[in-house]
Amino acid sequence: VFKYLHTSIFTNISSSEVFAVALVGDTPIFALDPVNWSIHFHWPWAYQATLEGDIMKIKSHYKIFLRNMIRYVHELAHQGQLDYPLVVQIRAGCVLHPNGTSRGFMYIGEDGRDLTAFEVDKQQWVSRQPSPVADMVSKSLNRQKSISGLLVHILSISCENHVLTLCKYGKADLERQEPPVALVFARTPSPAQLLLVCRVTGFYPRPISVAWLRDGQEVPPGPALNTSAILPNADLTYQLRSILAVAPRDGHSYACRVRHRSLGTRSLLIPWG
């Protein structure tokens, strides 16, 4: 999956800030400098990949796109009598499937809520919520026929080609795997309760399965089980914690089980006690 994530903050009619990043999977490819709108590549091979296909041409028009986008948002804000500040988000990219097909996508949102989505097959924008703003944005964008045609090309052809080129040049980094390290320890918030903590860190890629076993059987979701969100580490790996509340000396055996792509068919099994 190639994702372009864009956020623009419009404080008032004369002030705006733009932030953007691009990723393949969860590997960062480039980031936009919000001060001068220059593109900073995270890897030498990511820049090398832009020299092939349409991407260099798209990159050369990027600042024009940003200026036009800012002007367009201000025009819509005036037309729709929208109040500042405004936060506009764009999520775009493509998904490559194992059978060789791909699907492009583009969503535009405001303040964390999707307003409209571009349907590549139909070459049209469709409202994502029943609101006057979503309808206004969708109708306005659907009048821009030349932009719709350009988006079809970028999302269905250029994006797929660029992902394949990135995978060719950055294969080692994009396919890297780091195995998880797990530690189990306990906390005692009160004499009547024991919190078993399974801390898992240092793994990559992001998807992982962490479960508690009681006497060899997986503990189902419930109020006694609390697993954190997966959080990034500074070294581009991930971490999480899973906490299970039990009664002290309840006579059961407990273990934390970790499954991850880097482990293959094996699992980490870390017993408590």
matplotlib code that plots the C-alpha trace (Angstrom):
import matplotlib.pyplot as plt

x = [0.0, 1.3, -0.2, 0.1, -1.1, -1.6, -2.8, -3.4, -4.2, -5.9, -5.8, -7.5, -7.8, -4.1, -2.5, -2.0, 0.4, 0.9, 2.3, 2.6, 4.3, 4.3, 4.7, 4.9, 3.2, 4.4, 7.9, 8.3, 9.3, 9.4, 8.2, 7.3, 9.2, 6.3, 8.6, 9.7, 7.7, 10.8, 10.6, 13.0, 13.5, 14.1, 16.2, 18.6, 16.8, 13.5, 15.0, 16.5, 13.0, 11.6, 13.9, 11.8, 8.3, 5.9, 7.0, 9.6, 7.1, 4.5, 7.1, 8.0, 4.3, 3.9, 4.3, 1.8, -0.7, -0.2, -0.7, -3.8, -5.2, -4.8, -6.5, -9.3, -9.9, -10.2, -12.6, -14.8, -14.6, -15.9, -18.6, -19.8, -19.4, -17.2, -15.6, -11.8, -9.7, -10.1, -8.2, -8.2, -6.9, -6.1, -5.5, -4.5, -2.5, -3.0, -3.2, -1.4, -3.0, -1.1, -2.9, -1.3, -4.3, -4.3, -6.8, -6.3, -8.0, -8.3, -10.3, -10.7, -11.7, -12.2, -11.3, -10.9, -14.1, -14.2, -16.1, -15.7, -14.0, -12.8, -14.1, -11.5, -13.7, -16.5, -14.2, -16.3, -16.3, -18.9, -19.9, -19.0, -21.4, -24.9, -23.8, -24.0, -20.2, -19.6, -22.1, -20.6, -17.1, -18.1, -20.1, -17.3, -14.7, -16.9, -17.0, -13.2, -13.2, -9.5, -8.5, -10.6, -8.8, -5.4, -6.3, -7.4, -3.9, -2.0, -4.0, -4.4, -1.1, 1.5, 1.0, 1.2, 4.4, 6.0, 5.3, 6.9, 9.9, 10.2, 10.0, 12.7, 15.2, 14.2, 13.6, 15.9, 14.4, 10.7, 10.9, 13.0, 11.8, 12.7, 11.7, 9.9, 11.4, 8.9, 9.1, 6.5, 6.4, 3.8, 2.4, 0.3, -2.0, -3.8, -3.6, -6.6, -5.4, -2.3, -1.6, 0.4, 2.2, 3.5, 5.8, 6.6, 9.0, 11.5, 9.3, 8.8, 6.6, 3.7, 1.1, 1.4, -0.7, -0.3, -2.5, -2.6, -3.0, -4.6, -3.8, -2.9, -6.2, -6.4, -8.0, -11.0, -11.5, -13.1, -12.7, -9.7, -7.7, -6.2, -3.9, -2.4, -2.2, 0.9, 3.3, 6.5, 10.0, 12.7, 14.5, 11.5, 10.3, 7.2, 6.1, 2.9, 1.8, -0.9, -2.1, -4.2, -5.8, -5.9, -6.4, -3.2, -2.5, -5.6, -4.1, -3.9, -0.8, -0.4, 1.8, 2.0, 2.0, 3.4, 3.0, 4.8, 5.8, 9.5, 9.0, 7.5, 5.4, 6.9, 5.5, 7.1, 5.7, 6.7, 5.3, 4.6, 6.2]
y = [0.0, 3.4, 6.2, 10.0, 11.7, 15.5, 18.0, 21.7, 24.1, 27.3, 29.7, 32.5, 33.9, 34.8, 32.0, 28.4, 25.5, 22.3, 19.0, 15.8, 12.4, 9.4, 5.8, 2.3, 0.1, 1.7, 2.6, 6.4, 7.4, 11.2, 14.2, 17.7, 20.6, 22.9, 26.0, 25.9, 22.9, 21.0, 17.2, 15.3, 11.6, 9.2, 6.8, 7.3, 4.7, 6.5, 9.5, 7.2, 5.7, 9.1, 9.4, 6.7, 7.1, 10.0, 10.7, 13.3, 15.2, 15.0, 16.2, 19.2, 20.3, 19.6, 23.2, 24.4, 21.8, 23.1, 26.7, 25.9, 23.7, 26.5, 29.0, 26.5, 25.9, 29.6, 30.0, 27.2, 28.6, 31.9, 30.2, 28.0, 30.7, 28.3, 29.5, 29.5, 27.8, 24.9, 21.6, 19.8, 16.3, 14.3, 10.6, 9.2, 6.3, 2.8, -0.8, -3.5, -6.9, -10.3, -11.1, -8.1, -5.7, -2.4, 0.0, 3.7, 5.8, 9.4, 10.9, 14.5, 15.3, 18.2, 18.2, 14.4, 13.5, 12.3, 14.7, 13.2, 10.3, 10.0, 6.8, 6.0, 3.6, 6.2, 9.2, 11.1, 12.4, 11.0, 12.5, 10.5, 12.2, 13.8, 17.4, 20.6, 21.0, 17.5, 18.0, 21.4, 20.0, 17.0, 19.0, 21.6, 18.9, 17.1, 20.2, 20.0, 17.4, 17.9, 17.2, 14.0, 12.7, 13.5, 11.8, 8.6, 8.5, 9.2, 6.8, 3.9, 4.0, 6.3, 5.1, 1.4, 2.0, 4.0, 1.4, -1.3, 0.9, 1.7, -2.1, -2.7, -0.1, -0.5, -4.2, -4.8, -2.0, -2.6, -6.3, -6.1, -8.0, -7.5, -10.2, -9.1, -9.2, -9.9, -9.6, -10.5, -8.9, -8.1, -5.1, -5.2, -2.1, -3.6, -6.8, -8.2, -7.7, -8.6, -7.1, -9.2, -7.1, -8.4, -5.9, -6.6, -4.4, -4.1, -5.8, -4.9, -4.8, -3.5, -6.4, -8.6, -10.9, -10.8, -13.0, -14.3, -18.0, -19.3, -22.9, -23.1, -21.6, -18.1, -15.5, -14.0, -10.2, -8.7, -6.1, -7.9, -7.7, -4.4, -4.3, -0.9, 0.5, -0.4, 2.5, 3.4, 3.3, 5.7, 3.0, 2.4, -0.6, -1.0, -1.8, -2.6, -3.8, -6.2, -6.2, -9.0, -8.4, -11.6, -12.5, -13.3, -17.0, -18.0, -21.4, -20.9, -20.7, -17.8, -17.1, -14.4, -15.6, -13.5, -14.2, -12.2, -12.6, -12.6, -15.7, -17.8, -20.6, -20.3, -18.3, -16.7, -18.1, -16.3, -17.8, -15.8, -17.1]
z = [0.0, -1.0, 1.1, 0.8, 3.9, 3.8, 6.4, 5.8, 8.6, 7.6, 10.6, 8.6, 5.1, 4.9, 6.9, 6.2, 7.0, 5.0, 6.3, 4.2, 4.3, 2.0, 3.1, 1.6, 4.2, 7.3, 5.9, 5.5, 2.0, 2.1, 4.1, 3.1, 4.7, 5.9, 5.7, 2.0, 0.7, -0.3, -0.2, 2.1, 1.2, 4.1, 2.0, -0.9, -2.9, -2.5, -4.3, -7.0, -7.6, -8.4, -11.5, -13.3, -14.8, -14.2, -10.6, -11.4, -13.6, -10.8, -8.3, -10.4, -10.3, -6.6, -5.4, -8.1, -6.7, -3.2, -4.1, -6.1, -3.3, -0.8, -3.1, -3.8, 0.0, 0.7, -2.2, -0.9, 2.6, 1.2, -0.9, 1.9, 4.6, 6.6, 9.8, 10.3, 11.5, 9.0, 9.0, 5.6, 5.2, 2.1, 2.0, -1.3, -2.9, -4.2, -3.1, -5.1, -4.8, -5.1, -8.4, -10.1, -10.0, -8.1, -6.7, -6.4, -3.7, -2.6, 0.3, 1.4, 4.9, 7.2, 10.9, 11.0, 9.1, 5.5, 3.2, -0.2, -2.0, -5.6, -7.3, -9.9, -11.9, -12.2, -12.4, -9.9, -6.4, -4.0, -0.7, 2.4, 4.7, 4.4, 5.0, 3.0, 3.1, 1.7, -1.1, -1.9, -2.1, -4.2, -6.7, -7.0, -7.7, -10.1, -12.3, -12.6, -15.4, -16.3, -12.7, -12.6, -15.7, -14.2, -11.0, -12.8, -14.5, -11.2, -9.0, -11.4, -13.5, -12.0, -8.4, -9.3, -11.4, -8.6, -5.9, -8.1, -8.6, -4.9, -4.2, -6.7, -5.3, -1.6, -1.4, 1.6, 3.7, 2.7, 3.4, 6.6, 9.6, 13.2, 15.7, 18.9, 22.4, 25.1, 28.9, 31.5, 35.0, 37.6, 39.5, 42.6, 42.8, 45.8, 47.9, 46.1, 42.6, 40.5, 37.2, 34.8, 32.2, 28.9, 27.2, 23.6, 21.7, 18.8, 16.2, 12.5, 10.5, 12.6, 12.5, 15.6, 17.7, 21.5, 23.7, 27.3, 28.1, 31.3, 31.8, 28.1, 26.9, 25.4, 27.6, 25.7, 25.5, 28.7, 31.4, 32.9, 29.7, 28.4, 25.4, 24.3, 20.8, 18.8, 19.3, 17.3, 18.7, 17.7, 15.7, 13.4, 15.2, 17.3, 20.9, 22.9, 26.3, 27.2, 30.9, 32.5, 35.9, 38.0, 41.7, 43.6, 44.1, 42.1, 41.3, 37.5, 35.3, 32.9, 29.9, 27.2, 23.6, 20.8, 17.1, 14.4, 10.7, 11.7, 13.8, 10.9, 12.3, 15.8, 18.7, 21.7, 24.9, 28.1, 31.3, 34.4, 37.6]

ax = plt.figure().add_subplot(projection="3d")
ax.plot(x, y, z, "-o")
ax.set_aspect("equal")
plt.show()
